[in-house]
Amino acid sequence: MKIPKYARYDYCVQIAYTFLNDFSISDYPVNVYEIITKMKWGLLKYSELADEFNCSIKDVIKCLGSEDGYTIYDGYNYTIAYNDMRKPKKRIIFTLLHEIGHIYLNHLIDFEATKLYRGSLTKEEYKVLENESNAFARNVLTPAVIVKDMHNIMPQKISLLFGITKKAAETRIDLLYDDLKSIHICGIEAKALNVYNRYYYKRVCKICGHYFIIPNAKFCPVCGSSKTINKRGNDMKYKSMETYQNRKLKICPKCNNEETNIEGLYCQICGTLLVNYCDDREFKNSLPTDYTPCGSEVPTNARFCPKCGSRTTFYNDGLLKDWKEEKDEHDGLALLGIPDAIDEELPFL
């Protein structure tokens, strides 16, 4: 496959939002090092290479052909080398996302010219691939859907909030509406909405400490409290159960039946309802005859409906333990230094 004559900016925006959703990114600045570790990619500093080969940083730059960073693919895995002596330090974060862009955009796999040696590219080819990786990095580090709703969009504010240089922040502002247009052209509004919701609707309950992302939620889905606040950062996450895209449980929590990907909402072995809904059964006798039940579909860890505060079917059916019990278990493990692995659900829309 030949390198295109012009950068595929729409494609880069699409891949950036795929990346943001693949890693459920909701906090900024993006923790690039955590992502690299999770993907088990190699990571080398220029200073380490200089020490290993008893040469200078300038020699490393000359050898790799880049002042900032370079990615190597050996046919099995990727290794990113970066100039850790670069200033300002914020530039390093952009460099690492830029190199990840080369990986996620398949620059080292799709094109014959890059399989051998990136230094063999023509200036035009090199510029195309660099522009594509820059577009990817820009849209991961500063998603346009988040920036557009910020108050007082100023370079200094964007630089501080997203951990990028002032120059990169100025570029984000200049290309904001171009990237928003690309979202529409690619038809990825749903992906962009997930990114938006994870940032602007990230909340934590003051009572049970549950962290959740549910737009316009009035109640905590775990303890039913109305005392929630907007939050940046991670807090207590209550365990969820794995579901299919239709939000039906993959495994029945009562009888452990794994054959649930069939027509219907109930387990064919024990009859358990496998989708969690708002449940008004406890109030039916006291409700007026013209009352319309909420019946909202809710996350699998929800004990209470985030819209109306009623108990849920999973909680009423005994599939979820009391939130206090789970929190006590979590806190006990934390005191012992034992990690409590929790699978976070996709945002509930």
RODO-2510 file (C-alpha; in nm, 4 decimals, decimal comma):
residues 349
     n   res          X          Y          Z
     1     m     0,0000     0,0000     0,0000
     2     k     0,1307     0,3437    -0,0966
     3     i     0,1435     0,6387     0,1391
     4     p    -0,1375     0,8814     0,0467
     5     k    -0,0509     1,2146    -0,1082
     6     y    -0,2510     1,4054     0,1520
     7     a    -0,3084     1,3494     0,5233
     8     r    -0,6335     1,1657     0,6010
     9     y    -0,7528     1,4019     0,8732
    10     d    -1,1072     1,2639     0,8958
    11     y    -0,9669     0,9127     0,9377
    12     c    -0,7262     1,0333     1,2080
    13     v    -1,0099     1,1909     1,4060
    14     q    -1,2109     0,8690     1,3774
    15     i    -0,9208     0,6581     1,5063
    16     a    -0,8549     0,9058     1,7889
    17     y    -1,2092     0,8636     1,9225
    18     t    -1,1808     0,4873     1,8868
    19     f    -0,8667     0,5104     2,0999
    20     l    -1,0367     0,7316     2,3614
    21     n    -1,3193     0,4800     2,3932
    22     d    -1,0934     0,1734     2,3839
    23     f    -0,9196     0,3005     2,6978
    24     s    -1,2304     0,4668     2,8512
    25     i    -1,0320     0,7872     2,8991
    26     s    -1,2100     1,0385     3,1214
    27     d    -0,9234     1,2170     3,2990
    28     y    -0,6921     1,4766     3,1516
    29     p    -0,3973     1,5113     3,1108
    30     v    -0,4050     1,1646     2,9539
    31     n    -0,1873     0,9134     3,1397
    32     v     0,0220     0,8076     2,8397
    33     y     0,2630     0,5959     3,0436
    34     e    -0,0216     0,3880     3,1851
    35     i    -0,1508     0,3164     2,8345
    36     i     0,1934     0,2132     2,7084
    37     t     0,2339    -0,0208     3,0064
    38     k    -0,1125    -0,1687     2,9537
    39     m    -0,0358    -0,2410     2,5880
    40     k     0,3027    -0,3909     2,6850
    41     w     0,4863    -0,1723     2,4365
    42     g     0,8543    -0,1082     2,4951
    43     l     0,9576     0,2383     2,6165
    44     l     1,3126     0,3745     2,5999
    45     k     1,4609     0,7119     2,6878
    46     y     1,7189     0,8713     2,4630
    47     s     1,9397     0,9100     2,7698
    48     e     1,9255     0,5331     2,8274
    49     l     2,0264     0,4678     2,4670
    50     a     2,3103     0,7188     2,4990
    51     d     2,4399     0,5457     2,8124
    52     e     2,4063     0,1988     2,6624
    53     f     2,5999     0,2841     2,3473
    54     n     2,8362     0,5312     2,5166
    55     c     2,7380     0,8195     2,2924
    56     s     2,5710     1,1591     2,3217
    57     i     2,2025     1,2529     2,2925
    58     k     2,2929     1,4254     1,9654
    59     d     2,4266     1,0945     1,8341
    60     v     2,0983     0,9206     1,9268
    61     i     1,9009     1,1933     1,7518
    62     k     2,1148     1,1608     1,4414
    63     c     2,0864     0,7807     1,4416
    64     l     1,7074     0,7753     1,4836
    65     g     1,6468     1,0795     1,2668
    66     s     1,4194     1,2513     1,5164
    67     e     1,4742     1,5084     1,7919
    68     d     1,1590     1,3999     1,9763
    69     g     1,0756     1,0314     1,9351
    70     y     1,0853     0,7201     1,7213
    71     t     0,8860     0,3955     1,7072
    72     i     1,0242     0,0579     1,6066
    73     y     0,8137    -0,2434     1,5044
    74     d     0,9911    -0,5803     1,5048
    75     g     0,7016    -0,7763     1,3588
    76     y     0,5640    -0,8686     1,7014
    77     n     0,5633    -0,5624     1,9222
    78     y     0,6326    -0,1901     1,9275
    79     t     0,9035     0,0004     2,1119
    80     i     0,8830     0,3757     2,1549
    81     a     1,2015     0,5754     2,2100
    82     y     1,1674     0,9377     2,3224
    83     n     1,3926     1,2293     2,4038
    84     d     1,3552     1,2665     2,7800
    85     m     1,5819     1,5733     2,7743
    86     r     1,3321     1,7732     2,5658
    87     k     1,1950     2,0937     2,7154
    88     p     0,9321     2,1873     2,8105
    89     k     0,8365     1,8534     2,9649
    90     k     0,4791     1,8916     2,8374
    91     r     0,6196     1,8360     2,4903
    92     i     0,7108     1,4778     2,5868
    93     i     0,3442     1,3849     2,6440
    94     f     0,2558     1,5049     2,2959
    95     t     0,5560     1,3185     2,1528
    96     l     0,4461     0,9895     2,3115
    97     l     0,0876     1,0293     2,1828
    98     h     0,2300     1,1215     1,8434
    99     e     0,4266     0,7939     1,8381
   100     i     0,1199     0,6017     1,9554
   101     g    -0,0554     0,7660     1,6612
   102     h     0,1909     0,5980     1,4248
   103     i     0,0974     0,2672     1,5905
   104     y    -0,2794     0,3133     1,5981
   105     l    -0,2882     0,4477     1,2424
   106     n    -0,0923     0,1397     1,1272
   107     h     0,1801     0,3524     0,9712
   108     l     0,4434     0,0856     1,0344
   109     i     0,2327    -0,1983     0,8930
   110     d     0,0194    -0,0667     0,6071
   111     f     0,2910     0,0993     0,4023
   112     e     0,5787    -0,0823     0,2352
   113     a     0,8051     0,2225     0,2656
   114     t     0,7821     0,2290     0,6463
   115     k     0,8392    -0,1447     0,6925
   116     l     1,2049    -0,1048     0,5995
   117     y     1,3179     0,2259     0,7426
   118     r     1,1295     0,5495     0,8018
   119     g     1,4388     0,7418     0,6959
   120     s     1,3831     0,6179     0,3409
   121     l     1,0634     0,8230     0,3044
   122     t     1,0542     1,1265     0,0801
   123     k     0,9956     1,4621     0,2481
   124     e     0,6383     1,4637     0,1169
   125     e     0,5644     1,1124     0,2467
   126     y     0,7223     1,1889     0,5836
   127     k     0,5161     1,5067     0,6180
   128     v     0,1906     1,3213     0,5440
   129     l     0,2532     1,0604     0,8152
   130     e     0,3692     1,3234     1,0644
   131     n     0,0587     1,5352     1,0030
   132     e    -0,1637     1,2311     1,0544
   133     s     0,0036     1,1425     1,3862
   134     n    -0,0202     1,5047     1,4979
   135     a    -0,3933     1,5049     1,4224
   136     f    -0,4371     1,1818     1,6193
   137     a    -0,2408     1,3136     1,9191
   138     r    -0,4283     1,6454     1,9166
   139     n    -0,7679     1,4770     1,9243
   140     v    -0,6704     1,2337     2,2006
   141     l    -0,5030     1,4898     2,4260
   142     t    -0,7642     1,7634     2,3702
   143     p    -1,0888     1,6172     2,2297
   144     a    -1,2760     1,8805     2,0316
   145     v    -1,6119     1,7768     2,1811
   146     i    -1,4808     1,8646     2,5280
   147     v    -1,2988     2,1853     2,4364
   148     k    -1,5976     2,3331     2,2484
   149     d    -1,8079     2,3514     2,5667
   150     m    -1,5367     2,5023     2,7849
   151     h    -1,5840     2,8553     2,9140
   152     n    -1,3205     3,1057     2,8024
   153     i    -1,1296     2,8916     2,5543
   154     m    -0,7836     3,0389     2,6020
   155     p    -0,4448     2,8765     2,5220
   156     q    -0,3199     2,9132     2,8812
   157     k    -0,6286     2,7403     3,0209
   158     i    -0,6136     2,4534     2,7713
   159     s    -0,2397     2,4124     2,8305
   160     l    -0,2912     2,3837     3,2072
   161     l    -0,5990     2,1601     3,1957
   162     f    -0,4780     1,9126     2,9325
   163     g    -0,1053     1,9179     3,0087
   164     i     0,0130     2,0381     2,6684
   165     t     0,2338     2,3253     2,5549
   166     k     0,0888     2,6667     2,4816
   167     k     0,1783     2,6218     2,1149
   168     a    -0,0126     2,2910     2,1013
   169     a    -0,3061     2,4610     2,2770
   170     e    -0,3097     2,7351     2,0140
   171     t    -0,3173     2,4704     1,7403
   172     r    -0,6100     2,2992     1,9147
   173     i    -0,8076     2,6244     1,9090
   174     d    -0,7209     2,6959     1,5452
   175     l    -0,8347     2,3488     1,4300
   176     l    -1,1268     2,3046     1,6697
   177     y    -1,4071     2,3360     1,4162
   178     d    -1,2185     2,1374     1,1528
   179     d    -1,2050     1,8429     1,3950
   180     l    -1,5705     1,8856     1,4923
   181     k    -1,6586     1,8760     1,1230
   182     s    -1,4595     1,5528     1,0836
   183     i    -1,6668     1,3924     1,3600
   184     h    -1,9812     1,4648     1,1600
   185     i    -1,8299     1,3547     0,8282
   186     c    -1,7186     1,0200     0,9778
   187     g    -2,0545     0,9657     1,1498
   188     i    -1,8941     0,9034     1,4893
   189     e    -2,1197     1,1314     1,6932
   190     a    -2,2029     0,8413     1,9293
   191     k    -1,8342     0,7762     2,0004
   192     a    -1,7758     1,1466     2,0554
   193     l    -2,0748     1,1620     2,2906
   194     n    -1,9249     0,8842     2,5032
   195     v    -1,6040     1,0864     2,5357
   196     y    -1,8049     1,3978     2,6220
   197     n    -2,0179     1,2178     2,8819
   198     r    -1,7211     1,0570     3,0531
   199     y    -1,5727     1,4008     3,1105
   200     y    -1,8710     1,6231     3,1862
   201     y    -2,0986     1,3707     3,3632
   202     k    -1,8382     1,2026     3,5773
   203     r    -1,9811     1,2096     3,9289
   204     v    -1,9114     1,0699     4,2733
   205     c    -2,1577     0,9983     4,5519
   206     k    -2,0878     1,1766     4,8830
   207     i    -2,2437     0,8911     5,0764
   208     c    -2,1009     0,5673     4,9329
   209     g    -1,8182     0,7131     4,7235
   210     h    -1,9375     0,5482     4,4012
   211     y    -1,7910     0,6880     4,0798
   212     f    -2,0284     0,6763     3,7834
   213     i    -2,1052     0,8337     3,4457
   214     i    -2,4779     0,8733     3,3838
   215     p    -2,6002     1,1910     3,2115
   216     n    -2,8608     1,3875     3,4103
   217     a    -2,8574     1,1396     3,6997
   218     k    -3,0463     1,2662     4,0058
   219     f    -2,9638     0,9733     4,2333
   220     c    -2,6645     0,7508     4,2980
   221     p    -2,7334     0,4114     4,1337
   222     v    -2,5635     0,2233     4,4180
   223     c    -2,7041     0,3718     4,7409
   224     g    -2,9890     0,5908     4,6102
   225     s    -2,8513     0,9135     4,7593
   226     s    -2,9215     1,2454     4,5868
   227     k    -2,5939     1,3853     4,7210
   228     t    -2,3556     1,3613     4,4274
   229     i    -2,0910     1,6004     4,2987
   230     n    -1,8967     1,6491     3,9757
   231     k    -1,5604     1,4847     4,0093
   232     r    -1,2274     1,4573     3,8286
   233     g    -1,0272     1,1467     3,9166
   234     n    -1,1139     0,7933     4,0233
   235     d    -1,3094     0,6912     4,3316
   236     m    -1,4901     0,3821     4,4535
   237     k    -1,6221     0,1728     4,1636
   238     y    -1,8806    -0,0908     4,2522
   239     k    -1,8518    -0,4198     4,0693
   240     s    -2,0441    -0,4632     3,7467
   241     m    -2,1425    -0,7779     3,5602
   242     e    -2,0414    -0,8433     3,2017
   243     t    -2,3138    -0,7949     2,9414
   244     y    -2,3753    -0,8197     2,5703
   245     q    -2,4415    -0,5014     2,3704
   246     n    -2,8124    -0,5353     2,4495
   247     r    -2,7121    -0,5128     2,8208
   248     k    -2,8217    -0,8698     2,8919
   249     l    -2,5937    -1,0547     3,1345
   250     k    -2,3517    -1,3024     2,9775
   251     i    -2,3681    -1,5291     3,2826
   252     c    -2,6705    -1,5789     3,5077
   253     p    -2,5646    -1,4709     3,8610
   254     k    -2,7973    -1,7257     4,0231
   255     c    -2,7316    -2,0518     3,8396
   256     n    -2,4134    -1,9581     3,6440
   257     n    -2,5782    -2,0478     3,3128
   258     e    -2,3560    -1,9159     3,0311
   259     e    -2,6041    -1,9794     2,7503
   260     t    -2,7775    -1,6432     2,7745
   261     n    -2,7202    -1,4954     2,4279
   262     i    -3,0613    -1,6104     2,3098
   263     e    -3,3975    -1,4454     2,2507
   264     g    -3,5713    -1,3159     2,5620
   265     l    -3,4702    -1,1391     2,8832
   266     y    -3,4832    -1,4296     3,1295
   267     c    -3,2488    -1,7169     3,2104
   268     q    -3,3912    -2,0338     3,0547
   269     i    -3,2534    -2,2403     3,3445
   270     c    -3,3711    -2,0599     3,6588
   271     g    -3,5961    -1,7826     3,5235
   272     t    -3,3883    -1,4911     3,6541
   273     l    -3,4353    -1,1569     3,4795
   274     l    -3,0992    -1,0838     3,3117
   275     v    -3,1421    -0,7118     3,2382
   276     n    -3,1469    -0,4587     3,5216
   277     y    -3,4436    -0,2210     3,5306
   278     c    -3,5981     0,0358     3,7622
   279     d    -3,8410    -0,1655     3,9756
   280     d    -4,1548    -0,0064     4,1237
   281     r    -4,2899    -0,3241     4,2815
   282     e    -4,2327    -0,2046     4,6384
   283     f    -4,4464     0,1058     4,5772
   284     k    -4,7274    -0,0424     4,3663
   285     n    -4,9861    -0,0569     4,6447
   286     s    -4,9333     0,3069     4,7434
   287     l    -4,9051     0,4593     4,3970
   288     p    -5,1989     0,6379     4,2281
   289     t    -5,3805     0,4365     3,9620
   290     d    -5,2705     0,6741     3,6848
   291     y    -4,9020     0,6431     3,7789
   292     t    -4,6695     0,5475     3,4921
   293     p    -4,3774     0,3386     3,6171
   294     c    -4,0270     0,4603     3,5343
   295     g    -3,8994     0,1250     3,4082
   296     s    -3,5622     0,2687     3,3033
   297     e    -3,2858     0,0313     3,1985
   298     v    -2,9933     0,0823     3,4388
   299     p    -2,6302    -0,0353     3,4815
   300     t    -2,5742    -0,3838     3,6226
   301     n    -2,4340    -0,2506     3,9518
   302     a    -2,7301    -0,0170     4,0134
   303     r    -2,9222    -0,0839     4,3326
   304     f    -3,1343     0,2255     4,2737
   305     c    -3,2623     0,4009     3,9637
   306     p    -3,0524     0,7143     3,8945
   307     k    -3,3587     0,8887     3,7456
   308     c    -3,6327     0,8323     4,0049
   309     g    -3,4550     0,6719     4,3026
   310     s    -3,6587     0,3476     4,3099
   311     r    -3,4937     0,0130     4,3811
   312     t    -3,3859    -0,1958     4,0812
   313     t    -3,4812    -0,5460     3,9740
   314     f    -3,1323    -0,6824     4,0413
   315     y    -3,1364    -0,5407     4,3942
   316     n    -3,4908    -0,6562     4,4707
   317     d    -3,4094    -1,0026     4,3336
   318     g    -3,1060    -1,0346     4,5596
   319     l    -2,8487    -1,0294     4,2796
   320     l    -2,6654    -0,7329     4,4332
   321     k    -2,5463    -0,7130     4,7925
   322     d    -2,5964    -0,3991     5,0015
   323     w    -2,3532    -0,1255     4,8972
   324     k    -2,2173    -0,0926     5,2517
   325     e    -2,1153    -0,4575     5,2528
   326     e    -1,9282    -0,4243     4,9229
   327     k    -1,7602    -0,1005     5,0350
   328     d    -1,6466    -0,2602     5,3616
   329     e    -1,4937    -0,5486     5,1639
   330     h    -1,3200    -0,3048     4,9280
   331     d    -1,1826    -0,0931     5,2134
   332     g    -1,0598    -0,4073     5,3926
   333     l    -0,8686    -0,5227     5,0851
   334     a    -0,7221    -0,1751     5,0433
   335     l    -0,5902    -0,1811     5,4011
   336     l    -0,4188    -0,5120     5,3283
   337     g    -0,2704    -0,3737     5,0071
   338     i    -0,4638    -0,6206     4,7914
   339     p    -0,5910    -0,4797     4,4594
   340     d    -0,9637    -0,5143     4,3992
   341     a    -0,9965    -0,5584     4,0216
   342     i    -1,3198    -0,4076     3,8923
   343     d    -1,4505    -0,4097     3,5376
   344     e    -1,5923    -0,0672     3,4602
   345     e    -1,9109    -0,0613     3,2543
   346     l    -1,9414     0,1456     2,9417
   347     p    -2,1224     0,4747     3,0016
   348     f    -2,4961     0,4288     3,0380
   349     l    -2,6770     0,6552     2,7921
***
